[in-house]
Amino acid sequence: MLTVGSSMIHGPLEPTPEDLSTCGRLVMLAGTGDTYNFDPQDQLLHALEAKHADVRGVRFEGGHTVPPEPTRSALAELLRPP
């Protein structure tokens, strides 16, 4: 799964499910200049990792609009066999 512009979390994750190890790969794209969704502490990323999710954060220079190249690279990674 590819998620764009959603590295921000307000509050903890829901308690269930406790284990996300079987949810598949997740890549989160976020612009370092996105005033709405960028979290420099990567709280959502760390919360997902704590639940054993196969997750990776990708930062790019820019704001809320995601340039094509980070998207292509993230999709290529997700479509590559594990």
N, CA, C and O atoms as a Maestro MAE file, in Angstrom:
{
 s_m_m2io_version
 :::
 2.0.0
}

f_m_ct {
 s_m_title
 :::
 protein
 m_atom[328] {
  # First column is atom index #
  i_m_mmod_type
  r_m_x_coord
  r_m_y_coord
  r_m_z_coord
  i_m_residue_number
  s_m_chain_name
  s_m_pdb_residue_name
  s_m_pdb_atom_name
  i_m_atomic_number
  :::
  1 25 0.847 -1.166 0.000 1 A "MET " " N  " 7
  2 3 0.000 0.000 0.000 1 A "MET " " CA " 6
  3 2 0.893 1.230 0.000 1 A "MET " " C  " 6
  4 15 1.931 1.259 0.661 1 A "MET " " O  " 8
  5 25 0.483 2.225 -0.736 2 A "LEU " " N  " 7
  6 3 1.175 3.498 -0.793 2 A "LEU " " CA " 6
  7 2 0.258 4.559 -0.231 2 A "LEU " " C  " 6
  8 15 -0.878 4.704 -0.684 2 A "LEU " " O  " 8
  9 25 0.732 5.296 0.744 3 A "THR " " N  " 7
  10 3 -0.054 6.383 1.303 3 A "THR " " CA " 6
  11 2 0.709 7.675 1.098 3 A "THR " " C  " 6
  12 15 1.923 7.729 1.295 3 A "THR " " O  " 8
  13 25 0.006 8.697 0.709 4 A "VAL " " N  " 7
  14 3 0.629 9.968 0.367 4 A "VAL " " CA " 6
  15 2 0.134 11.052 1.312 4 A "VAL " " C  " 6
  16 15 -1.068 11.210 1.525 4 A "VAL " " O  " 8
  17 25 1.078 11.796 1.872 5 A "GLY " " N  " 7
  18 3 0.717 12.939 2.697 5 A "GLY " " CA " 6
  19 2 0.021 12.587 3.990 5 A "GLY " " C  " 6
  20 15 -0.878 13.306 4.427 5 A "GLY " " O  " 8
  21 25 0.414 11.509 4.600 6 A "SER " " N  " 7
  22 3 -0.254 11.140 5.848 6 A "SER " " CA " 6
  23 2 0.740 10.601 6.866 6 A "SER " " C  " 6
  24 15 0.566 9.505 7.401 6 A "SER " " O  " 8
  25 25 1.780 11.377 7.128 7 A "SER " " N  " 7
  26 3 2.732 10.945 8.148 7 A "SER " " CA " 6
  27 2 2.372 11.507 9.511 7 A "SER " " C  " 6
  28 15 3.067 11.239 10.491 7 A "SER " " O  " 8
  29 25 1.303 12.280 9.590 8 A "MET " " N  " 7
  30 3 0.879 12.927 10.833 8 A "MET " " CA " 6
  31 2 -0.147 12.053 11.543 8 A "MET " " C  " 6
  32 15 -1.041 11.480 10.920 8 A "MET " " O  " 8
  33 25 0.004 11.966 12.848 9 A "ILE " " N  " 7
  34 3 -0.987 11.265 13.662 9 A "ILE " " CA " 6
  35 2 -1.263 12.131 14.886 9 A "ILE " " C  " 6
  36 15 -0.348 12.733 15.449 9 A "ILE " " O  " 8
  37 25 -2.510 12.190 15.288 10 A "HIS " " N  " 7
  38 3 -2.912 12.942 16.477 10 A "HIS " " CA " 6
  39 2 -3.464 11.937 17.482 10 A "HIS " " C  " 6
  40 15 -4.616 11.513 17.388 10 A "HIS " " O  " 8
  41 25 -2.636 11.570 18.430 11 A "GLY " " N  " 7
  42 3 -3.052 10.583 19.413 11 A "GLY " " CA " 6
  43 2 -2.559 9.199 19.037 11 A "GLY " " C  " 6
  44 15 -1.962 9.021 17.975 11 A "GLY " " O  " 8
  45 25 -2.799 8.220 19.891 12 A "PRO " " N  " 7
  46 3 -2.303 6.861 19.644 12 A "PRO " " CA " 6
  47 2 -3.121 6.143 18.570 12 A "PRO " " C  " 6
  48 15 -4.237 6.547 18.242 12 A "PRO " " O  " 8
  49 25 -2.542 5.073 18.033 13 A "LEU " " N  " 7
  50 3 -3.286 4.197 17.132 13 A "LEU " " CA " 6
  51 2 -4.349 3.458 17.937 13 A "LEU " " C  " 6
  52 15 -4.262 3.351 19.161 13 A "LEU " " O  " 8
  53 25 -5.341 2.958 17.232 14 A "GLU " " N  " 7
  54 3 -6.356 2.148 17.900 14 A "GLU " " CA " 6
  55 2 -5.688 0.900 18.478 14 A "GLU " " C  " 6
  56 15 -4.715 0.409 17.907 14 A "GLU " " O  " 8
  57 25 -6.186 0.383 19.588 15 A "PRO " " N  " 7
  58 3 -5.533 -0.758 20.234 15 A "PRO " " CA " 6
  59 2 -5.561 -2.041 19.408 15 A "PRO " " C  " 6
  60 15 -4.661 -2.872 19.535 15 A "PRO " " O  " 8
  61 25 -6.567 -2.214 18.574 16 A "THR " " N  " 7
  62 3 -6.625 -3.418 17.740 16 A "THR " " CA " 6
  63 2 -6.634 -3.012 16.280 16 A "THR " " C  " 6
  64 15 -7.225 -1.990 15.929 16 A "THR " " O  " 8
  65 25 -6.001 -3.778 15.437 17 A "PRO " " N  " 7
  66 3 -5.280 -5.002 15.754 17 A "PRO " " CA " 6
  67 2 -3.942 -4.696 16.427 17 A "PRO " " C  " 6
  68 15 -3.348 -3.638 16.217 17 A "PRO " " O  " 8
  69 25 -3.494 -5.629 17.224 18 A "GLU " " N  " 7
  70 3 -2.226 -5.465 17.927 18 A "GLU " " CA " 6
  71 2 -1.036 -5.784 17.048 18 A "GLU " " C  " 6
  72 15 0.049 -5.239 17.253 18 A "GLU " " O  " 8
  73 25 -1.223 -6.666 16.065 19 A "ASP " " N  " 7
  74 3 -0.122 -7.125 15.212 19 A "ASP " " CA " 6
  75 2 -0.443 -6.829 13.750 19 A "ASP " " C  " 6
  76 15 -1.430 -7.329 13.210 19 A "ASP " " O  " 8
  77 25 0.390 -6.020 13.119 20 A "LEU " " N  " 7
  78 3 0.207 -5.672 11.707 20 A "LEU " " CA " 6
  79 2 1.246 -6.345 10.811 20 A "LEU " " C  " 6
  80 15 1.471 -5.908 9.683 20 A "LEU " " O  " 8
  81 25 1.870 -7.395 11.306 21 A "SER " " N  " 7
  82 3 2.946 -8.041 10.544 21 A "SER " " CA " 6
  83 2 2.461 -8.697 9.258 21 A "SER " " C  " 6
  84 15 3.266 -8.951 8.362 21 A "SER " " O  " 8
  85 25 1.188 -8.972 9.145 22 A "THR " " N  " 7
  86 3 0.669 -9.610 7.929 22 A "THR " " CA " 6
  87 2 -0.104 -8.634 7.030 22 A "THR " " C  " 6
  88 15 -0.797 -9.059 6.105 22 A "THR " " O  " 8
  89 25 0.013 -7.357 7.296 23 A "CYS " " N  " 7
  90 3 -0.777 -6.382 6.526 23 A "CYS " " CA " 6
  91 2 -0.158 -6.046 5.171 23 A "CYS " " C  " 6
  92 15 -0.789 -5.352 4.374 23 A "CYS " " O  " 8
  93 25 1.037 -6.510 4.891 24 A "GLY " " N  " 7
  94 3 1.694 -6.171 3.635 24 A "GLY " " CA " 6
  95 2 2.588 -4.960 3.801 24 A "GLY " " C  " 6
  96 15 2.617 -4.329 4.857 24 A "GLY " " O  " 8
  97 25 3.316 -4.645 2.741 25 A "ARG " " N  " 7
  98 3 4.249 -3.525 2.792 25 A "ARG " " CA " 6
  99 2 3.510 -2.198 2.687 25 A "ARG " " C  " 6
  100 15 2.520 -2.074 1.966 25 A "ARG " " O  " 8
  101 25 4.004 -1.230 3.408 26 A "LEU " " N  " 7
  102 3 3.421 0.100 3.425 26 A "LEU " " CA " 6
  103 2 4.540 1.123 3.254 26 A "LEU " " C  " 6
  104 15 5.548 1.075 3.958 26 A "LEU " " O  " 8
  105 25 4.355 2.040 2.323 27 A "VAL " " N  " 7
  106 3 5.299 3.138 2.127 27 A "VAL " " CA " 6
  107 2 4.512 4.437 2.279 27 A "VAL " " C  " 6
  108 15 3.476 4.624 1.641 27 A "VAL " " O  " 8
  109 25 5.012 5.327 3.124 28 A "MET " " N  " 7
  110 3 4.367 6.611 3.350 28 A "MET " " CA " 6
  111 2 5.231 7.715 2.757 28 A "MET " " C  " 6
  112 15 6.388 7.873 3.145 28 A "MET " " O  " 8
  113 25 4.680 8.480 1.820 29 A "LEU " " N  " 7
  114 3 5.371 9.606 1.207 29 A "LEU " " CA " 6
  115 2 4.929 10.892 1.881 29 A "LEU " " C  " 6
  116 15 3.733 11.117 2.066 29 A "LEU " " O  " 8
  117 25 5.879 11.738 2.249 30 A "ALA " " N  " 7
  118 3 5.526 13.010 2.879 30 A "ALA " " CA " 6
  119 2 6.550 14.069 2.511 30 A "ALA " " C  " 6
  120 15 7.758 13.840 2.570 30 A "ALA " " O  " 8
  121 25 6.044 15.224 2.133 31 A "GLY " " N  " 7
  122 3 6.910 16.356 1.823 31 A "GLY " " CA " 6
  123 2 7.347 17.064 3.091 31 A "GLY " " C  " 6
  124 15 6.535 17.305 3.984 31 A "GLY " " O  " 8
  125 25 8.622 17.397 3.173 32 A "THR " " N  " 7
  126 3 9.145 18.051 4.374 32 A "THR " " CA " 6
  127 2 8.591 19.460 4.552 32 A "THR " " C  " 6
  128 15 8.682 20.030 5.640 32 A "THR " " O  " 8
  129 25 8.022 20.019 3.503 33 A "GLY " " N  " 7
  130 3 7.419 21.343 3.595 33 A "GLY " " CA " 6
  131 2 5.907 21.318 3.690 33 A "GLY " " C  " 6
  132 15 5.262 22.361 3.583 33 A "GLY " " O  " 8
  133 25 5.331 20.138 3.891 34 A "ASP " " N  " 7
  134 3 3.875 20.008 3.974 34 A "ASP " " CA " 6
  135 2 3.418 20.442 5.365 34 A "ASP " " C  " 6
  136 15 3.636 19.731 6.346 34 A "ASP " " O  " 8
  137 25 2.796 21.586 5.441 35 A "THR " " N  " 7
  138 3 2.386 22.126 6.742 35 A "THR " " CA " 6
  139 2 1.184 21.399 7.329 35 A "THR " " C  " 6
  140 15 0.869 21.590 8.504 35 A "THR " " O  " 8
  141 25 0.512 20.575 6.545 36 A "TYR " " N  " 7
  142 3 -0.671 19.856 7.020 36 A "TYR " " CA " 6
  143 2 -0.354 18.453 7.523 36 A "TYR " " C  " 6
  144 15 -0.948 17.990 8.496 36 A "TYR " " O  " 8
  145 25 0.589 17.771 6.856 37 A "ASN " " N  " 7
  146 3 0.756 16.340 7.113 37 A "ASN " " CA " 6
  147 2 2.156 15.888 7.500 37 A "ASN " " C  " 6
  148 15 2.334 14.715 7.829 37 A "ASN " " O  " 8
  149 25 3.146 16.751 7.477 38 A "PHE " " N  " 7
  150 3 4.507 16.300 7.771 38 A "PHE " " CA " 6
  151 2 4.771 16.309 9.267 38 A "PHE " " C  " 6
  152 15 4.512 17.298 9.952 38 A "PHE " " O  " 8
  153 25 5.290 15.196 9.761 39 A "ASP " " N  " 7
  154 3 5.654 15.058 11.173 39 A "ASP " " CA " 6
  155 2 7.138 14.711 11.241 39 A "ASP " " C  " 6
  156 15 7.506 13.574 10.946 39 A "ASP " " O  " 8
  157 25 7.992 15.645 11.616 40 A "PRO " " N  " 7
  158 3 9.427 15.363 11.656 40 A "PRO " " CA " 6
  159 2 9.807 14.260 12.646 40 A "PRO " " C  " 6
  160 15 10.881 13.673 12.516 40 A "PRO " " O  " 8
  161 25 8.963 13.967 13.620 41 A "GLN " " N  " 7
  162 3 9.245 12.879 14.568 41 A "GLN " " CA " 6
  163 2 8.765 11.524 14.063 41 A "GLN " " C  " 6
  164 15 9.049 10.508 14.698 41 A "GLN " " O  " 8
  165 25 8.056 11.475 12.955 42 A "ASP " " N  " 7
  166 3 7.567 10.216 12.383 42 A "ASP " " CA " 6
  167 2 6.774 9.380 13.393 42 A "ASP " " C  " 6
  168 15 6.982 8.172 13.503 42 A "ASP " " O  " 8
  169 25 5.885 10.015 14.111 43 A "GLN " " N  " 7
  170 3 5.126 9.305 15.142 43 A "GLN " " CA " 6
  171 2 4.255 8.189 14.580 43 A "GLN " " C  " 6
  172 15 4.168 7.114 15.175 43 A "GLN " " O  " 8
  173 25 3.601 8.433 13.427 44 A "LEU " " N  " 7
  174 3 2.778 7.382 12.829 44 A "LEU " " CA " 6
  175 2 3.645 6.217 12.377 44 A "LEU " " C  " 6
  176 15 3.289 5.059 12.598 44 A "LEU " " O  " 8
  177 25 4.759 6.502 11.758 45 A "LEU " " N  " 7
  178 3 5.684 5.458 11.315 45 A "LEU " " CA " 6
  179 2 6.115 4.592 12.498 45 A "LEU " " C  " 6
  180 15 6.083 3.364 12.417 45 A "LEU " " O  " 8
  181 25 6.516 5.232 13.591 46 A "HIS " " N  " 7
  182 3 6.972 4.477 14.765 46 A "HIS " " CA " 6
  183 2 5.834 3.701 15.430 46 A "HIS " " C  " 6
  184 15 6.054 2.612 15.961 46 A "HIS " " O  " 8
  185 25 4.633 4.251 15.404 47 A "ALA " " N  " 7
  186 3 3.493 3.533 15.980 47 A "ALA " " CA " 6
  187 2 3.181 2.279 15.160 47 A "ALA " " C  " 6
  188 15 2.855 1.232 15.718 47 A "ALA " " O  " 8
  189 25 3.284 2.391 13.846 48 A "LEU " " N  " 7
  190 3 3.063 1.220 12.985 48 A "LEU " " CA " 6
  191 2 4.181 0.194 13.168 48 A "LEU " " C  " 6
  192 15 3.916 -1.008 13.206 48 A "LEU " " O  " 8
  193 25 5.423 0.657 13.280 49 A "GLU " " N  " 7
  194 3 6.544 -0.257 13.532 49 A "GLU " " CA " 6
  195 2 6.362 -0.996 14.849 49 A "GLU " " C  " 6
  196 15 6.688 -2.179 14.951 49 A "GLU " " O  " 8
  197 25 5.840 -0.302 15.858 50 A "ALA " " N  " 7
  198 3 5.623 -0.934 17.168 50 A "ALA " " CA " 6
  199 2 4.608 -2.070 17.081 50 A "ALA " " C  " 6
  200 15 4.603 -2.977 17.913 50 A "ALA " " O  " 8
  201 25 3.744 -2.010 16.058 51 A "LYS " " N  " 7
  202 3 2.771 -3.088 15.829 51 A "LYS " " CA " 6
  203 2 3.276 -4.063 14.766 51 A "LYS " " C  " 6
  204 15 2.506 -4.859 14.228 51 A "LYS " " O  " 8
  205 25 4.571 -3.995 14.470 52 A "HIS " " N  " 7
  206 3 5.253 -4.930 13.575 52 A "HIS " " CA " 6
  207 2 4.844 -4.799 12.111 52 A "HIS " " C  " 6
  208 15 4.918 -5.770 11.358 52 A "HIS " " O  " 8
  209 25 4.417 -3.614 11.706 53 A "ALA " " N  " 7
  210 3 4.083 -3.392 10.306 53 A "ALA " " CA " 6
  211 2 5.375 -3.282 9.476 53 A "ALA " " C  " 6
  212 15 6.393 -2.787 9.961 53 A "ALA " " O  " 8
  213 25 5.317 -3.738 8.256 54 A "ASP " " N  " 7
  214 3 6.416 -3.597 7.299 54 A "ASP " " CA " 6
  215 2 6.240 -2.230 6.637 54 A "ASP " " C  " 6
  216 15 5.647 -2.120 5.564 54 A "ASP " " O  " 8
  217 25 6.758 -1.203 7.285 55 A "VAL " " N  " 7
  218 3 6.493 0.171 6.884 55 A "VAL " " CA " 6
  219 2 7.799 0.936 6.676 55 A "VAL " " C  " 6
  220 15 8.799 0.702 7.356 55 A "VAL " " O  " 8
  221 25 7.754 1.851 5.720 56 A "ARG " " N  " 7
  222 3 8.909 2.700 5.439 56 A "ARG " " CA " 6
  223 2 8.400 4.097 5.104 56 A "ARG " " C  " 6
  224 15 7.424 4.261 4.371 56 A "ARG " " O  " 8
  225 25 9.071 5.086 5.649 57 A "GLY " " N  " 7
  226 3 8.739 6.470 5.350 57 A "GLY " " CA " 6
  227 2 9.686 7.021 4.296 57 A "GLY " " C  " 6
  228 15 10.892 6.783 4.351 57 A "GLY " " O  " 8
  229 25 9.141 7.752 3.346 58 A "VAL " " N  " 7
  230 3 9.935 8.403 2.310 58 A "VAL " " CA " 6
  231 2 9.641 9.886 2.367 58 A "VAL " " C  " 6
  232 15 8.498 10.312 2.206 58 A "VAL " " O  " 8
  233 25 10.676 10.664 2.596 59 A "ARG " " N  " 7
  234 3 10.533 12.116 2.626 59 A "ARG " " CA " 6
  235 2 11.055 12.694 1.322 59 A "ARG " " C  " 6
  236 15 11.997 12.171 0.727 59 A "ARG " " O  " 8
  237 25 10.437 13.767 0.893 60 A "PHE " " N  " 7
  238 3 10.929 14.467 -0.283 60 A "PHE " " CA " 6
  239 2 10.857 15.963 -0.004 60 A "PHE " " C  " 6
  240 15 10.043 16.423 0.797 60 A "PHE " " O  " 8
  241 25 11.716 16.708 -0.674 61 A "GLU " " N  " 7
  242 3 11.694 18.160 -0.565 61 A "GLU " " CA " 6
  243 2 10.450 18.660 -1.278 61 A "GLU " " C  " 6
  244 15 10.264 18.392 -2.465 61 A "GLU " " O  " 8
  245 25 9.622 19.363 -0.587 62 A "GLY " " N  " 7
  246 3 8.410 19.885 -1.202 62 A "GLY " " CA " 6
  247 2 7.281 19.935 -0.205 62 A "GLY " " C  " 6
  248 15 7.454 19.647 0.979 62 A "GLY " " O  " 8
  249 25 6.133 20.303 -0.704 63 A "GLY " " N  " 7
  250 3 4.970 20.480 0.149 63 A "GLY " " CA " 6
  251 2 3.953 19.375 0.009 63 A "GLY " " C  " 6
  252 15 4.288 18.190 0.022 63 A "GLY " " O  " 8
  253 25 2.717 19.778 -0.125 64 A "HIS " " N  " 7
  254 3 1.605 18.835 -0.122 64 A "HIS " " CA " 6
  255 2 1.454 18.080 -1.447 64 A "HIS " " C  " 6
  256 15 0.884 16.989 -1.475 64 A "HIS " " O  " 8
  257 25 1.957 18.651 -2.536 65 A "THR " " N  " 7
  258 3 1.891 17.988 -3.837 65 A "THR " " CA " 6
  259 2 3.093 17.065 -3.999 65 A "THR " " C  " 6
  260 15 4.236 17.500 -3.862 65 A "THR " " O  " 8
  261 25 2.840 15.807 -4.288 66 A "VAL " " N  " 7
  262 3 3.913 14.818 -4.407 66 A "VAL " " CA " 6
  263 2 4.403 14.783 -5.854 66 A "VAL " " C  " 6
  264 15 3.611 14.570 -6.773 66 A "VAL " " O  " 8
  265 25 5.714 14.993 -6.062 67 A "PRO " " N  " 7
  266 3 6.260 14.903 -7.410 67 A "PRO " " CA " 6
  267 2 6.200 13.469 -7.938 67 A "PRO " " C  " 6
  268 15 6.132 12.527 -7.148 67 A "PRO " " O  " 8
  269 25 6.222 13.291 -9.251 68 A "PRO " " N  " 7
  270 3 6.117 11.943 -9.829 68 A "PRO " " CA " 6
  271 2 7.231 10.976 -9.408 68 A "PRO " " C  " 6
  272 15 6.958 9.797 -9.183 68 A "PRO " " O  " 8
  273 25 8.465 11.442 -9.297 69 A "GLU " " N  " 7
  274 3 9.567 10.498 -9.048 69 A "GLU " " CA " 6
  275 2 9.461 9.759 -7.717 69 A "GLU " " C  " 6
  276 15 9.604 8.537 -7.720 69 A "GLU " " O  " 8
  277 25 9.222 10.410 -6.587 70 A "PRO " " N  " 7
  278 3 9.071 9.622 -5.351 70 A "PRO " " CA " 6
  279 2 7.929 8.608 -5.442 70 A "PRO " " C  " 6
  280 15 8.013 7.515 -4.882 70 A "PRO " " O  " 8
  281 25 6.875 8.975 -6.144 71 A "THR " " N  " 7
  282 3 5.739 8.057 -6.301 71 A "THR " " CA " 6
  283 2 6.141 6.851 -7.136 71 A "THR " " C  " 6
  284 15 5.847 5.716 -6.761 71 A "THR " " O  " 8
  285 25 6.809 7.079 -8.262 72 A "ARG " " N  " 7
  286 3 7.263 5.962 -9.111 72 A "ARG " " CA " 6
  287 2 8.185 5.026 -8.344 72 A "ARG " " C  " 6
  288 15 8.030 3.806 -8.407 72 A "ARG " " O  " 8
  289 25 9.140 5.593 -7.624 73 A "SER " " N  " 7
  290 3 10.099 4.764 -6.871 73 A "SER " " CA " 6
  291 2 9.401 3.938 -5.805 73 A "SER " " C  " 6
  292 15 9.702 2.757 -5.631 73 A "SER " " O  " 8
  293 25 8.466 4.560 -5.088 74 A "ALA " " N  " 7
  294 3 7.752 3.836 -4.027 74 A "ALA " " CA " 6
  295 2 6.890 2.727 -4.615 74 A "ALA " " C  " 6
  296 15 6.842 1.626 -4.067 74 A "ALA " " O  " 8
  297 25 6.207 3.004 -5.725 75 A "LEU " " N  " 7
  298 3 5.391 1.967 -6.357 75 A "LEU " " CA " 6
  299 2 6.248 0.829 -6.887 75 A "LEU " " C  " 6
  300 15 5.866 -0.335 -6.769 75 A "LEU " " O  " 8
  301 25 7.399 1.144 -7.468 76 A "ALA " " N  " 7
  302 3 8.302 0.099 -7.962 76 A "ALA " " CA " 6
  303 2 8.758 -0.799 -6.814 76 A "ALA " " C  " 6
  304 15 8.855 -2.016 -6.974 76 A "ALA " " O  " 8
  305 25 9.036 -0.202 -5.667 77 A "GLU " " N  " 7
  306 3 9.438 -0.983 -4.491 77 A "GLU " " CA " 6
  307 2 8.305 -1.882 -4.031 77 A "GLU " " C  " 6
  308 15 8.529 -3.047 -3.703 77 A "GLU " " O  " 8
  309 25 7.093 -1.351 -4.006 78 A "LEU " " N  " 7
  310 3 5.945 -2.133 -3.533 78 A "LEU " " CA " 6
  311 2 5.597 -3.265 -4.481 78 A "LEU " " C  " 6
  312 15 5.136 -4.320 -4.045 78 A "LEU " " O  " 8
  313 25 5.812 -3.060 -5.766 79 A "LEU " " N  " 7
  314 3 5.458 -4.092 -6.744 79 A "LEU " " CA " 6
  315 2 6.535 -5.161 -6.924 79 A "LEU " " C  " 6
  316 15 6.290 -6.202 -7.534 79 A "LEU " " O  " 8
  317 25 7.723 -4.900 -6.393 80 A "ARG " " N  " 7
  318 3 8.808 -5.880 -6.444 80 A "ARG " " CA " 6
  319 2 8.495 -7.015 -5.468 80 A "ARG " " C  " 6
  320 15 8.075 -6.761 -4.339 80 A "ARG " " O  " 8
  321 25 8.693 -8.242 -5.886 81 A "PRO " " N  " 7
  322 3 8.427 -9.369 -4.966 81 A "PRO " " CA " 6
  323 2 9.283 -9.249 -3.702 81 A "PRO " " C  " 6
  324 15 10.433 -8.815 -3.762 81 A "PRO " " O  " 8
  325 25 8.713 -9.635 -2.562 82 A "PRO " " N  " 7
  326 3 9.484 -9.550 -1.288 82 A "PRO " " CA " 6
  327 2 10.669 -10.472 -1.261 82 A "PRO " " C  " 6
  328 15 11.399 -10.510 -0.270 82 A "PRO " " O  " 8
  :::
 }
 m_bond[327] {
  # First column is bond index #
  i_m_from
  i_m_to
  i_m_order
  :::
  1 1 2 1
  2 2 3 1
  3 3 4 2
  4 3 5 1
  5 5 6 1
  6 6 7 1
  7 7 8 2
  8 7 9 1
  9 9 10 1
  10 10 11 1
  11 11 12 2
  12 11 13 1
  13 13 14 1
  14 14 15 1
  15 15 16 2
  16 15 17 1
  17 17 18 1
  18 18 19 1
  19 19 20 2
  20 19 21 1
  21 21 22 1
  22 22 23 1
  23 23 24 2
  24 23 25 1
  25 25 26 1
  26 26 27 1
  27 27 28 2
  28 27 29 1
  29 29 30 1
  30 30 31 1
  31 31 32 2
  32 31 33 1
  33 33 34 1
  34 34 35 1
  35 35 36 2
  36 35 37 1
  37 37 38 1
  38 38 39 1
  39 39 40 2
  40 39 41 1
  41 41 42 1
  42 42 43 1
  43 43 44 2
  44 43 45 1
  45 45 46 1
  46 46 47 1
  47 47 48 2
  48 47 49 1
  49 49 50 1
  50 50 51 1
  51 51 52 2
  52 51 53 1
  53 53 54 1
  54 54 55 1
  55 55 56 2
  56 55 57 1
  57 57 58 1
  58 58 59 1
  59 59 60 2
  60 59 61 1
  61 61 62 1
  62 62 63 1
  63 63 64 2
  64 63 65 1
  65 65 66 1
  66 66 67 1
  67 67 68 2
  68 67 69 1
  69 69 70 1
  70 70 71 1
  71 71 72 2
  72 71 73 1
  73 73 74 1
  74 74 75 1
  75 75 76 2
  76 75 77 1
  77 77 78 1
  78 78 79 1
  79 79 80 2
  80 79 81 1
  81 81 82 1
  82 82 83 1
  83 83 84 2
  84 83 85 1
  85 85 86 1
  86 86 87 1
  87 87 88 2
  88 87 89 1
  89 89 90 1
  90 90 91 1
  91 91 92 2
  92 91 93 1
  93 93 94 1
  94 94 95 1
  95 95 96 2
  96 95 97 1
  97 97 98 1
  98 98 99 1
  99 99 100 2
  100 99 101 1
  101 101 102 1
  102 102 103 1
  103 103 104 2
  104 103 105 1
  105 105 106 1
  106 106 107 1
  107 107 108 2
  108 107 109 1
  109 109 110 1
  110 110 111 1
  111 111 112 2
  112 111 113 1
  113 113 114 1
  114 114 115 1
  115 115 116 2
  116 115 117 1
  117 117 118 1
  118 118 119 1
  119 119 120 2
  120 119 121 1
  121 121 122 1
  122 122 123 1
  123 123 124 2
  124 123 125 1
  125 125 126 1
  126 126 127 1
  127 127 128 2
  128 127 129 1
  129 129 130 1
  130 130 131 1
  131 131 132 2
  132 131 133 1
  133 133 134 1
  134 134 135 1
  135 135 136 2
  136 135 137 1
  137 137 138 1
  138 138 139 1
  139 139 140 2
  140 139 141 1
  141 141 142 1
  142 142 143 1
  143 143 144 2
  144 143 145 1
  145 145 146 1
  146 146 147 1
  147 147 148 2
  148 147 149 1
  149 149 150 1
  150 150 151 1
  151 151 152 2
  152 151 153 1
  153 153 154 1
  154 154 155 1
  155 155 156 2
  156 155 157 1
  157 157 158 1
  158 158 159 1
  159 159 160 2
  160 159 161 1
  161 161 162 1
  162 162 163 1
  163 163 164 2
  164 163 165 1
  165 165 166 1
  166 166 167 1
  167 167 168 2
  168 167 169 1
  169 169 170 1
  170 170 171 1
  171 171 172 2
  172 171 173 1
  173 173 174 1
  174 174 175 1
  175 175 176 2
  176 175 177 1
  177 177 178 1
  178 178 179 1
  179 179 180 2
  180 179 181 1
  181 181 182 1
  182 182 183 1
  183 183 184 2
  184 183 185 1
  185 185 186 1
  186 186 187 1
  187 187 188 2
  188 187 189 1
  189 189 190 1
  190 190 191 1
  191 191 192 2
  192 191 193 1
  193 193 194 1
  194 194 195 1
  195 195 196 2
  196 195 197 1
  197 197 198 1
  198 198 199 1
  199 199 200 2
  200 199 201 1
  201 201 202 1
  202 202 203 1
  203 203 204 2
  204 203 205 1
  205 205 206 1
  206 206 207 1
  207 207 208 2
  208 207 209 1
  209 209 210 1
  210 210 211 1
  211 211 212 2
  212 211 213 1
  213 213 214 1
  214 214 215 1
  215 215 216 2
  216 215 217 1
  217 217 218 1
  218 218 219 1
  219 219 220 2
  220 219 221 1
  221 221 222 1
  222 222 223 1
  223 223 224 2
  224 223 225 1
  225 225 226 1
  226 226 227 1
  227 227 228 2
  228 227 229 1
  229 229 230 1
  230 230 231 1
  231 231 232 2
  232 231 233 1
  233 233 234 1
  234 234 235 1
  235 235 236 2
  236 235 237 1
  237 237 238 1
  238 238 239 1
  239 239 240 2
  240 239 241 1
  241 241 242 1
  242 242 243 1
  243 243 244 2
  244 243 245 1
  245 245 246 1
  246 246 247 1
  247 247 248 2
  248 247 249 1
  249 249 250 1
  250 250 251 1
  251 251 252 2
  252 251 253 1
  253 253 254 1
  254 254 255 1
  255 255 256 2
  256 255 257 1
  257 257 258 1
  258 258 259 1
  259 259 260 2
  260 259 261 1
  261 261 262 1
  262 262 263 1
  263 263 264 2
  264 263 265 1
  265 265 266 1
  266 266 267 1
  267 267 268 2
  268 267 269 1
  269 269 270 1
  270 270 271 1
  271 271 272 2
  272 271 273 1
  273 273 274 1
  274 274 275 1
  275 275 276 2
  276 275 277 1
  277 277 278 1
  278 278 279 1
  279 279 280 2
  280 279 281 1
  281 281 282 1
  282 282 283 1
  283 283 284 2
  284 283 285 1
  285 285 286 1
  286 286 287 1
  287 287 288 2
  288 287 289 1
  289 289 290 1
  290 290 291 1
  291 291 292 2
  292 291 293 1
  293 293 294 1
  294 294 295 1
  295 295 296 2
  296 295 297 1
  297 297 298 1
  298 298 299 1
  299 299 300 2
  300 299 301 1
  301 301 302 1
  302 302 303 1
  303 303 304 2
  304 303 305 1
  305 305 306 1
  306 306 307 1
  307 307 308 2
  308 307 309 1
  309 309 310 1
  310 310 311 1
  311 311 312 2
  312 311 313 1
  313 313 314 1
  314 314 315 1
  315 315 316 2
  316 315 317 1
  317 317 318 1
  318 318 319 1
  319 319 320 2
  320 319 321 1
  321 321 322 1
  322 322 323 1
  323 323 324 2
  324 323 325 1
  325 325 326 1
  326 326 327 1
  327 327 328 2
  :::
 }
}
